[in-house]
Amino acid sequence: MASSLICSETQSRVSSVLNRDVKQFGKKFMFDSNEETCWNSDQGECQWVSLDFPKSVRVSELQVQFQGGFSAKACRIEGCPKDGDLRVLSNFYPEDNNSLQSFPIQEAPAVDKIKIMFENSVDFFGRIIVYSLDILGETAT
């Protein structure tokens, strides 16, 4: 059964943080299970989140909760083994609302790193606001 792949040893990076204010809008707030906090990107054309897992994983689902008005119209999830090149695992198209949305990933290969690209933000300035992000799957054997 699929479970969250994000753990304390998962390393995350983001494309930007609004006004570089990581204390208020940093990446950690996507993973803290607090509906009052969020990652807020700065403006820009294509925002992203990358995750490096401590072990190889097979991704089966992505869950994301945007703030309405600050979501992406088109997204893609890319993945690769430790020293490999990123390849597209899936494209997905979120709705512009505040609800938690789930996107299944079909037959993904084992990866050690994923990168989620948020393209075409609904916001005129290209900002993305994510309240919750989770990657479901299982450890690859």
Backbone as ProteinMPNN parsed JSONL, in Angstrom:
{"seq_chain_A": "MASSLICSETQSRVSSVLNRDVKQFGKKFMFDSNEETCWNSDQGECQWVSLDFPKSVRVSELQVQFQGGFSAKACRIEGCPKDGDLRVLSNFYPEDNNSLQSFPIQEAPAVDKIKIMFENSVDFFGRIIVYSLDILGETAT", "coords_chain_A": {"N_chain_A": [[0.839, -1.191, 0.0], [0.456, 2.245, -0.732], [2.256, 4.885, 0.818], [3.229, 7.947, 2.519], [6.176, 9.296, 1.15], [7.838, 11.209, 2.007], [10.107, 12.069, 4.432], [11.956, 12.742, 7.484], [14.547, 12.67, 6.564], [14.409, 13.351, 3.927], [15.479, 15.569, 1.522], [14.714, 18.854, 0.596], [14.235, 21.366, -1.932], [13.481, 24.605, -3.24], [12.385, 26.77, -5.903], [12.161, 29.503, -5.318], [11.464, 31.92, -2.679], [8.983, 33.999, -1.376], [9.988, 37.295, -1.186], [12.324, 36.371, -0.029], [11.719, 35.505, 2.515], [12.032, 33.189, 4.505], [11.297, 32.445, 7.065], [8.612, 32.988, 7.302], [7.425, 32.075, 4.924], [8.691, 29.741, 4.02], [9.958, 26.63, 2.516], [9.582, 24.461, 4.259], [7.051, 24.636, 5.274], [5.278, 23.378, 3.592], [5.21, 20.81, 4.358], [4.435, 20.53, 6.99], [1.941, 19.858, 7.983], [0.158, 21.797, 8.838], [-2.562, 23.759, 8.413], [-2.496, 26.492, 8.382], [-0.118, 27.469, 7.474], [2.223, 27.992, 4.735], [4.145, 27.431, 1.678], [5.311, 30.069, -0.145], [6.016, 31.153, -3.233], [8.32, 33.386, -4.879], [7.858, 35.873, -7.468], [7.886, 34.784, -10.898], [8.608, 32.912, -13.905], [8.556, 29.987, -14.058], [8.031, 28.003, -11.403], [9.373, 25.691, -8.962], [9.705, 22.587, -7.077], [12.013, 20.471, -5.572], [12.822, 17.173, -4.527], [14.946, 15.1, -2.707], [15.333, 11.818, -2.009], [16.157, 9.572, 0.722], [16.361, 6.903, 0.067], [15.856, 4.797, -2.831], [12.754, 5.197, -4.541], [9.377, 4.372, -5.556], [7.112, 6.264, -7.085], [3.661, 6.776, -6.716], [1.582, 8.535, -6.454], [0.776, 12.003, -6.359], [0.044, 14.574, -4.128], [-1.386, 17.712, -3.676], [-2.026, 20.945, -2.334], [-3.103, 23.978, -3.244], [-3.269, 27.592, -2.87], [-6.196, 29.102, -3.879], [-6.179, 31.038, -6.822], [-3.486, 31.239, -6.852], [-2.375, 29.012, -8.051], [-0.98, 26.519, -10.293], [-1.469, 26.163, -13.802], [-0.592, 24.159, -15.467], [1.39, 21.336, -14.787], [4.31, 19.328, -14.15], [5.831, 16.271, -13.203], [9.036, 15.201, -12.627], [11.63, 12.743, -12.613], [14.538, 10.919, -11.429], [17.237, 8.474, -11.208], [19.961, 8.268, -8.784], [22.427, 9.444, -10.049], [21.438, 10.152, -12.483], [19.741, 11.649, -15.367], [17.027, 13.946, -15.228], [13.758, 12.844, -16.059], [10.535, 13.088, -17.547], [7.872, 12.029, -15.58], [5.151, 12.308, -15.33], [2.485, 14.411, -16.475], [0.331, 16.888, -15.15], [-2.758, 18.595, -14.415], [-3.822, 20.896, -12.431], [-6.769, 22.083, -10.67], [-7.894, 25.434, -10.129], [-8.22, 26.039, -7.113], [-8.845, 25.783, -3.532], [-8.739, 23.207, -2.554], [-7.471, 19.944, -1.497], [-5.728, 18.189, -3.877], [-5.378, 15.236, -5.832], [-3.135, 13.327, -7.813], [-2.656, 10.601, -9.771], [0.264, 8.659, -10.504], [1.327, 6.838, -13.094], [2.903, 3.723, -13.37], [5.614, 4.451, -12.63], [9.18, 4.599, -12.793], [11.832, 3.419, -10.56], [13.156, 5.967, -8.532], [15.477, 8.407, -7.2], [15.349, 11.039, -6.871], [13.008, 13.679, -7.276], [11.405, 16.221, -9.2], [9.133, 18.781, -9.172], [7.481, 20.67, -11.418], [5.979, 23.75, -11.643], [4.093, 25.23, -13.877], [2.91, 28.017, -15.843], [1.41, 29.817, -13.999], [-1.626, 30.772, -12.38], [-1.669, 33.229, -11.212], [-0.892, 36.546, -12.103], [1.754, 37.425, -11.792], [3.199, 35.11, -11.602], [3.429, 33.782, -9.201], [3.324, 31.074, -6.836], [1.423, 29.378, -4.414], [1.612, 26.992, -1.97], [-0.011, 24.98, 0.284], [0.081, 22.39, 1.151], [1.985, 19.517, 0.377], [2.524, 16.297, -0.798], [4.07, 13.194, -1.476], [3.22, 10.08, -2.542], [3.825, 6.569, -2.354], [6.08, 3.805, -2.59], [8.985, 2.327, -1.054], [11.592, 1.422, -3.211], [12.644, -1.866, -4.086]], "CA_chain_A": [[0.0, 0.0, 0.0], [1.221, 3.489, -0.84], [2.296, 5.777, 1.978], [4.032, 9.134, 2.263], [7.602, 9.036, 0.954], [8.577, 12.328, 2.58], [10.482, 11.794, 5.816], [12.892, 13.741, 8.021], [15.8, 12.612, 5.811], [14.177, 13.843, 2.579], [15.982, 16.934, 1.345], [13.887, 19.595, -0.347], [14.673, 22.67, -2.419], [12.453, 25.305, -3.996], [12.898, 27.749, -6.857], [12.222, 30.829, -4.704], [10.585, 32.19, -1.543], [8.528, 35.386, -1.448], [10.855, 38.267, -0.498], [13.336, 35.579, 0.706], [11.248, 35.423, 3.899], [11.858, 31.761, 4.783], [10.655, 32.25, 8.377], [7.165, 33.072, 7.15], [6.919, 31.429, 3.71], [9.674, 28.759, 3.574], [9.572, 25.323, 1.967], [9.201, 23.514, 5.314], [5.626, 24.761, 5.593], [4.489, 22.465, 2.739], [5.272, 19.463, 4.935], [4.235, 20.596, 8.446], [0.557, 19.454, 8.302], [-0.537, 22.926, 9.456], [-3.31, 24.433, 7.35], [-2.3, 27.936, 8.501], [1.191, 27.842, 6.925], [2.386, 27.631, 3.331], [5.28, 27.926, 0.909], [4.891, 31.101, -1.078], [7.134, 31.451, -4.123], [8.423, 34.749, -5.377], [7.355, 35.888, -8.836], [8.781, 34.176, -11.884], [7.891, 32.16, -14.929], [8.332, 28.574, -13.74], [8.461, 27.673, -10.041], [9.564, 24.248, -8.808], [10.091, 21.963, -5.806], [12.715, 19.207, -5.789], [12.941, 16.314, -3.347], [15.938, 14.027, -2.767], [14.948, 10.803, -1.028], [17.298, 8.832, 1.25], [16.379, 5.601, -0.603], [15.095, 4.779, -4.082], [11.312, 5.089, -4.32], [8.456, 4.315, -6.691], [6.049, 7.235, -6.836], [2.378, 6.365, -7.279], [0.586, 9.608, -6.374], [1.178, 13.308, -5.864], [-1.054, 15.32, -3.527], [-1.005, 19.109, -3.516], [-3.087, 21.897, -2.014], [-2.727, 25.349, -3.561], [-4.221, 28.648, -2.539], [-6.893, 29.532, -5.083], [-5.632, 32.276, -7.374], [-2.025, 31.101, -6.871], [-2.049, 27.648, -8.451], [-0.417, 26.386, -11.63], [-2.412, 25.589, -14.761], [0.016, 22.931, -15.982], [2.519, 20.901, -13.954], [4.882, 18.027, -14.501], [6.714, 15.683, -12.208], [10.179, 14.556, -13.254], [12.372, 11.921, -11.665], [15.762, 10.283, -11.927], [18.065, 7.772, -10.232], [20.971, 9.114, -8.133], [23.288, 10.239, -10.927], [20.844, 10.192, -13.817], [19.109, 12.873, -15.835], [15.594, 14.001, -14.978], [12.836, 12.496, -17.139], [9.138, 13.345, -17.178], [7.106, 10.87, -15.114], [3.734, 12.562, -15.56], [1.979, 15.783, -16.546], [-0.967, 16.997, -14.501], [-3.389, 19.891, -14.611], [-4.632, 21.171, -11.239], [-7.828, 23.083, -10.682], [-7.543, 26.63, -9.374], [-9.046, 26.13, -5.912], [-8.139, 25.555, -2.258], [-8.889, 21.826, -2.072], [-6.379, 18.997, -1.686], [-5.913, 17.497, -5.146], [-4.534, 14.046, -5.987], [-2.818, 12.98, -9.189], [-1.958, 9.314, -9.831], [1.427, 8.54, -11.379], [1.25, 5.476, -13.607], [4.086, 2.924, -13.706], [6.847, 5.239, -12.516], [10.379, 3.82, -12.474], [12.456, 3.756, -9.282], [13.895, 7.236, -8.598], [16.036, 8.917, -5.953], [15.064, 12.471, -6.843], [11.932, 14.155, -8.133], [11.267, 17.664, -9.327], [7.784, 19.145, -9.582], [7.52, 21.947, -12.119], [4.698, 24.455, -11.662], [4.144, 26.113, -15.036], [1.706, 28.791, -16.174], [0.676, 30.176, -12.795], [-2.851, 31.551, -12.531], [-1.295, 34.563, -10.763], [-0.281, 37.353, -13.158], [3.19, 37.558, -11.563], [3.834, 33.798, -11.604], [3.623, 33.242, -7.847], [2.657, 29.823, -6.475], [1.286, 29.192, -2.972], [1.291, 25.596, -1.677], [-0.234, 24.713, 1.699], [0.406, 21.001, 1.466], [2.526, 18.72, -0.718], [2.935, 14.967, -0.364], [4.365, 12.217, -2.524], [2.89, 8.745, -2.051], [4.417, 5.455, -3.088], [6.747, 2.825, -1.736], [10.43, 2.206, -1.238], [11.936, 0.444, -4.252], [13.471, -2.952, -3.56]], "C_chain_A": [[0.883, 1.253, 0.0], [1.131, 4.301, 0.452], [3.193, 6.959, 1.641], [5.507, 8.769, 2.163], [8.466, 10.125, 1.576], [8.826, 12.051, 4.059], [11.49, 12.852, 6.262], [14.219, 13.763, 7.256], [15.644, 13.059, 4.357], [14.658, 15.286, 2.499], [15.153, 17.631, 0.285], [14.543, 20.921, -0.721], [13.52, 23.283, -3.191], [13.101, 26.364, -4.881], [13.066, 29.124, -6.223], [11.29, 30.885, -3.501], [10.25, 33.675, -1.586], [9.396, 36.292, -0.577], [11.967, 37.607, 0.32], [12.993, 35.424, 2.188], [10.954, 33.967, 4.269], [11.202, 31.506, 6.138], [9.14, 32.252, 8.268], [6.626, 32.232, 5.992], [7.823, 30.319, 3.192], [9.099, 27.425, 3.149], [9.068, 24.354, 3.028], [7.705, 23.527, 5.593], [4.734, 23.921, 4.681], [4.319, 21.113, 3.413], [4.918, 19.423, 6.419], [2.818, 20.231, 8.902], [-0.219, 20.547, 9.036], [-1.233, 23.705, 8.347], [-3.184, 25.954, 7.386], [-0.999, 28.396, 7.838], [1.322, 27.354, 5.481], [3.76, 28.038, 2.822], [4.714, 28.906, -0.094], [6.101, 31.433, -1.941], [7.184, 32.946, -4.407], [7.873, 34.725, -6.806], [8.38, 35.287, -9.793], [8.014, 33.228, -12.777], [7.584, 30.708, -14.557], [8.901, 28.277, -12.355], [8.58, 26.159, -9.928], [9.9, 23.873, -7.367], [10.837, 20.691, -6.173], [12.866, 18.483, -4.455], [13.972, 15.228, -3.617], [15.618, 13.057, -1.639], [16.178, 10.04, -0.534], [17.458, 7.443, 0.62], [15.607, 5.717, -1.913], [13.627, 4.518, -3.797], [10.587, 4.903, -5.654], [7.266, 5.2, -6.337], [4.76, 6.743, -7.472], [1.334, 7.479, -7.263], [1.231, 10.88, -5.842], [-0.061, 13.99, -5.313], [-0.577, 16.743, -3.283], [-2.236, 19.955, -3.196], [-2.548, 23.304, -2.241], [-3.644, 26.325, -2.836], [-4.863, 29.059, -3.849], [-6.38, 30.896, -5.528], [-4.114, 32.248, -7.479], [-1.614, 29.666, -7.182], [-1.411, 27.672, -9.84], [-1.47, 25.764, -12.537], [-1.914, 24.256, -15.285], [1.233, 22.605, -15.123], [3.087, 19.613, -14.536], [5.763, 17.572, -13.352], [7.788, 14.916, -12.977], [10.9, 13.747, -12.196], [13.616, 11.342, -12.295], [16.414, 9.468, -10.819], [19.172, 8.706, -9.751], [21.779, 10.008, -9.066], [22.738, 10.351, -12.338], [20.283, 11.564, -14.166], [17.612, 12.804, -15.573], [14.813, 13.658, -16.24], [11.417, 12.718, -16.652], [8.461, 12.039, -16.78], [5.62, 11.046, -15.426], [3.492, 14.063, -15.695], [0.641, 15.799, -15.826], [-1.439, 18.439, -14.532], [-4.329, 20.194, -13.444], [-5.763, 22.146, -11.521], [-7.38, 24.252, -9.82], [-8.498, 26.779, -8.195], [-8.204, 25.793, -4.682], [-8.155, 24.11, -1.797], [-7.624, 20.998, -2.311], [-6.672, 18.188, -2.947], [-4.918, 16.343, -5.253], [-4.371, 13.716, -7.459], [-2.059, 11.654, -9.198], [-0.806, 9.371, -10.826], [1.482, 7.075, -11.815], [2.633, 4.896, -13.894], [5.394, 3.714, -13.696], [8.032, 4.322, -12.204], [10.906, 4.204, -11.087], [13.3, 5.017, -9.461], [14.444, 7.584, -7.221], [15.734, 10.398, -5.781], [13.862, 12.751, -7.723], [11.945, 15.681, -8.132], [9.87, 17.932, -9.863], [7.846, 20.551, -10.162], [6.111, 22.531, -12.158], [4.768, 25.507, -12.769], [2.838, 26.883, -15.171], [0.863, 29.101, -14.944], [-0.572, 30.98, -13.15], [-2.57, 33.015, -12.153], [-0.551, 35.296, -11.882], [1.239, 37.434, -13.026], [3.92, 36.213, -11.503], [4.068, 33.201, -10.233], [2.792, 31.98, -7.647], [2.587, 29.779, -4.947], [0.8, 27.769, -2.73], [1.17, 25.417, -0.163], [0.203, 23.312, 2.087], [0.907, 20.296, 0.207], [2.945, 17.378, -0.146], [3.135, 14.086, -1.59], [4.103, 10.842, -1.919], [3.528, 7.686, -2.949], [5.021, 4.462, -2.125], [8.236, 2.822, -2.022], [10.7, 1.127, -2.278], [12.848, -0.632, -3.669], [14.437, -3.464, -4.585]], "O_chain_A": [[1.923, 1.295, 0.657], [0.079, 4.388, 1.085], [3.843, 6.971, 0.596], [6.026, 8.022, 2.992], [9.686, 9.982, 1.662], [7.895, 11.829, 4.833], [11.833, 13.751, 5.495], [14.937, 14.763, 7.293], [16.633, 13.139, 3.627], [14.28, 16.122, 3.32], [14.913, 17.082, -0.79], [15.293, 21.511, 0.056], [12.678, 22.568, -3.733], [14.227, 26.795, -4.632], [14.012, 29.84, -6.55], [10.436, 30.016, -3.321], [11.127, 34.51, -1.805], [9.518, 36.073, 0.628], [12.494, 38.212, 1.254], [13.883, 35.234, 3.018], [9.796, 33.555, 4.341], [10.607, 30.448, 6.337], [8.458, 31.592, 9.052], [5.504, 31.731, 6.06], [7.732, 29.976, 2.014], [7.928, 27.124, 3.381], [8.218, 23.511, 2.738], [7.152, 22.545, 6.09], [3.547, 23.765, 4.966], [3.403, 20.358, 3.086], [5.082, 18.381, 7.053], [2.528, 20.29, 10.097], [-1.155, 20.247, 9.777], [-0.582, 24.243, 7.451], [-3.713, 26.635, 6.507], [-0.797, 29.597, 7.658], [0.628, 26.428, 5.059], [4.449, 28.861, 3.424], [3.755, 28.605, -0.804], [7.103, 31.939, -1.436], [6.209, 33.668, -4.198], [7.468, 33.671, -7.297], [9.582, 35.286, -9.523], [6.911, 32.794, -12.446], [6.452, 30.256, -14.731], [10.117, 28.298, -12.161], [7.965, 25.425, -10.702], [10.316, 24.705, -6.56], [10.357, 19.909, -6.994], [13.016, 19.103, -3.403], [13.894, 14.521, -4.622], [15.631, 13.425, -0.464], [17.141, 9.874, -1.283], [18.548, 6.872, 0.634], [14.799, 6.63, -2.083], [13.288, 3.72, -2.923], [11.108, 5.229, -6.721], [6.515, 4.913, -5.405], [4.756, 6.337, -8.634], [0.324, 7.397, -7.961], [2.114, 10.836, -4.986], [-1.109, 13.986, -5.96], [0.51, 16.955, -2.746], [-3.329, 19.717, -3.71], [-1.656, 23.764, -1.528], [-4.662, 25.935, -2.264], [-4.165, 29.336, -4.825], [-6.173, 31.793, -4.71], [-3.516, 33.118, -8.112], [-0.627, 29.164, -6.643], [-1.318, 28.723, -10.474], [-2.268, 24.938, -12.096], [-2.697, 23.335, -15.521], [2.012, 23.492, -14.775], [2.431, 18.911, -15.306], [6.356, 18.377, -12.634], [7.492, 14.1, -13.851], [10.79, 14.04, -11.005], [13.746, 11.276, -13.518], [16.185, 9.723, -9.636], [19.305, 9.82, -10.259], [21.805, 11.224, -8.876], [23.483, 10.613, -13.282], [20.342, 12.504, -13.373], [17.001, 11.74, -15.682], [15.144, 14.108, -17.337], [11.133, 12.553, -15.466], [8.47, 11.067, -17.535], [4.919, 10.085, -15.741], [4.203, 14.876, -15.105], [-0.106, 14.822, -15.886], [-0.648, 19.374, -14.657], [-5.494, 19.798, -13.463], [-5.72, 22.924, -12.474], [-6.584, 24.085, -8.896], [-9.461, 27.542, -8.258], [-7.002, 25.549, -4.787], [-7.624, 23.813, -0.727], [-6.819, 21.3, -3.193], [-7.734, 17.576, -3.07], [-3.769, 16.454, -4.823], [-5.312, 13.805, -8.246], [-0.94, 11.582, -8.691], [-0.889, 10.041, -11.855], [1.664, 6.182, -10.988], [3.439, 5.518, -14.587], [6.178, 3.648, -14.643], [7.895, 3.373, -11.433], [10.471, 5.202, -10.511], [14.065, 5.129, -10.419], [13.938, 7.114, -6.202], [15.848, 10.942, -4.683], [13.704, 12.147, -8.784], [12.424, 16.326, -7.2], [9.471, 17.374, -10.885], [8.219, 21.502, -9.476], [5.173, 21.895, -12.639], [5.418, 26.541, -12.618], [1.795, 26.455, -14.676], [-0.291, 28.68, -14.867], [-0.572, 31.765, -14.098], [-3.171, 33.929, -12.718], [0.323, 34.72, -12.53], [1.942, 37.504, -14.034], [5.143, 36.186, -11.365], [4.812, 32.23, -10.095], [1.707, 31.834, -8.21], [3.56, 30.099, -4.266], [-0.264, 27.373, -3.205], [2.119, 25.668, 0.579], [0.64, 23.075, 3.214], [0.342, 20.448, -0.876], [3.638, 17.319, 0.87], [2.448, 14.228, -2.601], [4.696, 10.483, -0.902], [3.735, 7.899, -4.144], [4.55, 4.29, -1.0], [8.687, 3.253, -3.083], [10.109, 0.048, -2.232], [13.721, -0.337, -2.854], [15.208, -4.381, -4.303]]}, "name": "protein", "num_of_chains": 1, "seq": "MASSLICSETQSRVSSVLNRDVKQFGKKFMFDSNEETCWNSDQGECQWVSLDFPKSVRVSELQVQFQGGFSAKACRIEGCPKDGDLRVLSNFYPEDNNSLQSFPIQEAPAVDKIKIMFENSVDFFGRIIVYSLDILGETAT"}
